[in-house]
Amino acid sequence: MTAFSNEKDELKENRSKPRNFVTTQWSAVVRAADPSDPSAAASLETLCANYWMPLYLYVRRRGYSNEDGQDLTQGFFGHLIESNALEKASRDKGRFRTFLLSSLNNFMANDWHRQHALKRGGGQTTISIDQELAEERFHNEPVTRESPDHYFDRHWAMTVMERAMKKVEAEMAVKGKGRQFVLLREFLAVRAGQSAYEGPAKELQSTTAAVAMMVKRMRQRYRDFIKAEVSETLSDVGDSDQEIQHLLAVVTSG
């Protein structure tokens, strides 16, 4: 299944539509770079918790063991949240994705080697990491020659899509449409003719035309949530289409 496959064709038609976004988490963090600002720290911690997976997998791809990878990732989060690293987060470089990877590479080259001398497990856990899930994903990855940076961006894109999909699922569950989501989720990322809807239509006691309309509405919500997720990682919401195009290109070339 090629996720984001519908985004490229539909970005143009959506650009002209007005979108209202609240202040994004990352833009709030950048503006409130003072480490003593509790709202900035809380937003940064939330963003780190949401996007730890690409960082952890990047560290593993760089050759670190699973134990060292977990220690390094946790150490980095602690450093990022507790230090004044945000003072270096220029609005001209307002992608949280870029800021994180650059900061992680600096940390790996400097602080990590010094801090690793400390006893493993002696530090405070900053972000909850599902190591079993991360390791399963890491070991299920096909052998590839892609660069670590491309690998990181691809998993960042996958995380964006997964989070958007979970929000669609949660929204539909609240509306009592959980079964509809289960039957139709596979159509959100790929095009399909109405004949493909015959099975779901029978399950839902509906028609293929009605199911096609359900899928169209679900796709729109999926796109909305993808854009909202991406916007939360940018200091300028106006860059969201460009960021989505980049993530699309990374996924389709991975």
BELUR-V250619 format. One record per residue. PHI is phi as a letter, one per 40 degrees, with the letter a starting at -180 (999 if undefined). PSI is psi in whole degrees, 0 to 359 (999 if undefined). Layout:
phi->PHI psi->PSI
phi->PHI psi->PSI
//
This chain:
phi->999 psi->129
phi->c psi->97
phi->c psi->156
phi->g psi->3
phi->c psi->338
phi->c psi->345
phi->c psi->316
phi->d psi->316
phi->c psi->333
phi->c psi->350
phi->c psi->318
phi->c psi->315
phi->c psi->337
phi->c psi->342
phi->c psi->325
phi->c psi->348
phi->c psi->133
phi->c psi->137
phi->b psi->132
phi->b psi->118
phi->b psi->140
phi->c psi->168
phi->d psi->127
phi->c psi->156
phi->d psi->314
phi->c psi->321
phi->c psi->326
phi->c psi->320
phi->c psi->317
phi->c psi->318
phi->c psi->323
phi->b psi->62
phi->c psi->351
phi->c psi->118
phi->d psi->340
phi->c psi->353
phi->c psi->113
phi->c psi->328
phi->c psi->323
phi->c psi->315
phi->c psi->318
phi->c psi->318
phi->c psi->317
phi->c psi->318
phi->c psi->321
phi->c psi->315
phi->c psi->318
phi->c psi->319
phi->c psi->325
phi->c psi->331
phi->b psi->32
phi->c psi->329
phi->d psi->310
phi->d psi->325
phi->c psi->313
phi->c psi->315
phi->c psi->325
phi->c psi->315
phi->c psi->317
phi->c psi->321
phi->c psi->334
phi->c psi->359
phi->h psi->2
phi->c psi->149
phi->c psi->169
phi->c psi->322
phi->c psi->312
phi->c psi->324
phi->c psi->317
phi->c psi->316
phi->c psi->316
phi->c psi->316
phi->c psi->315
phi->c psi->318
phi->c psi->321
phi->c psi->315
phi->d psi->316
phi->c psi->315
phi->c psi->316
phi->c psi->317
phi->c psi->325
phi->c psi->344
phi->c psi->184
phi->c psi->31
phi->d psi->334
phi->c psi->341
phi->c psi->339
phi->c psi->358
phi->c psi->85
phi->c psi->143
phi->c psi->339
phi->c psi->343
phi->b psi->59
phi->c psi->19
phi->c psi->122
phi->c psi->324
phi->d psi->312
phi->c psi->317
phi->c psi->316
phi->c psi->312
phi->c psi->318
phi->c psi->316
phi->c psi->320
phi->c psi->317
phi->c psi->320
phi->c psi->319
phi->c psi->317
phi->c psi->325
phi->c psi->337
phi->b psi->280
phi->c psi->322
phi->c psi->315
phi->c psi->330
phi->c psi->315
phi->c psi->336
phi->c psi->346
phi->c psi->341
phi->c psi->156
phi->c psi->132
phi->d psi->136
phi->g psi->357
phi->c psi->342
phi->c psi->166
phi->c psi->135
phi->c psi->128
phi->c psi->312
phi->b psi->137
phi->c psi->120
phi->b psi->124
phi->c psi->86
phi->c psi->325
phi->c psi->316
phi->c psi->316
phi->c psi->317
phi->c psi->323
phi->c psi->317
phi->c psi->319
phi->c psi->315
phi->c psi->341
phi->c psi->356
phi->c psi->136
phi->c psi->155
phi->c psi->130
phi->a psi->155
phi->b psi->9
phi->c psi->150
phi->c psi->156
phi->d psi->323
phi->c psi->317
phi->c psi->319
phi->d psi->316
phi->c psi->312
phi->c psi->322
phi->c psi->317
phi->c psi->333
phi->c psi->314
phi->c psi->318
phi->c psi->321
phi->c psi->318
phi->d psi->313
phi->c psi->320
phi->c psi->318
phi->c psi->320
phi->c psi->318
phi->c psi->320
phi->c psi->327
phi->c psi->323
phi->c psi->314
phi->d psi->314
phi->c psi->318
phi->c psi->318
phi->c psi->327
phi->c psi->319
phi->c psi->327
phi->c psi->4
phi->g psi->25
phi->b psi->33
phi->c psi->318
phi->c psi->321
phi->c psi->318
phi->c psi->314
phi->d psi->319
phi->c psi->333
phi->b psi->355
phi->d psi->328
phi->c psi->342
phi->c psi->357
phi->c psi->331
phi->b psi->359
phi->b psi->152
phi->c psi->146
phi->a psi->146
phi->c psi->166
phi->c psi->336
phi->c psi->332
phi->c psi->345
phi->c psi->1
phi->c psi->316
phi->c psi->307
phi->d psi->323
phi->c psi->320
phi->c psi->317
phi->c psi->322
phi->c psi->1
phi->f psi->52
phi->b psi->191
phi->b psi->162
phi->c psi->327
phi->c psi->318
phi->c psi->321
phi->c psi->321
phi->d psi->322
phi->c psi->322
phi->c psi->316
phi->c psi->319
phi->d psi->316
phi->c psi->320
phi->c psi->320
phi->c psi->320
phi->c psi->318
phi->c psi->323
phi->c psi->314
phi->c psi->318
phi->d psi->316
phi->c psi->325
phi->c psi->314
phi->c psi->320
phi->c psi->318
phi->c psi->313
phi->c psi->318
phi->c psi->329
phi->c psi->346
phi->b psi->11
phi->b psi->148
phi->c psi->341
phi->b psi->109
phi->d psi->335
phi->c psi->344
phi->c psi->3
phi->c psi->319
phi->c psi->318
phi->c psi->320
phi->c psi->319
phi->c psi->319
phi->c psi->320
phi->c psi->313
phi->c psi->323
phi->d psi->313
phi->c psi->322
phi->c psi->316
phi->c psi->315
phi->c psi->341
phi->b psi->1
phi->c psi->999
//
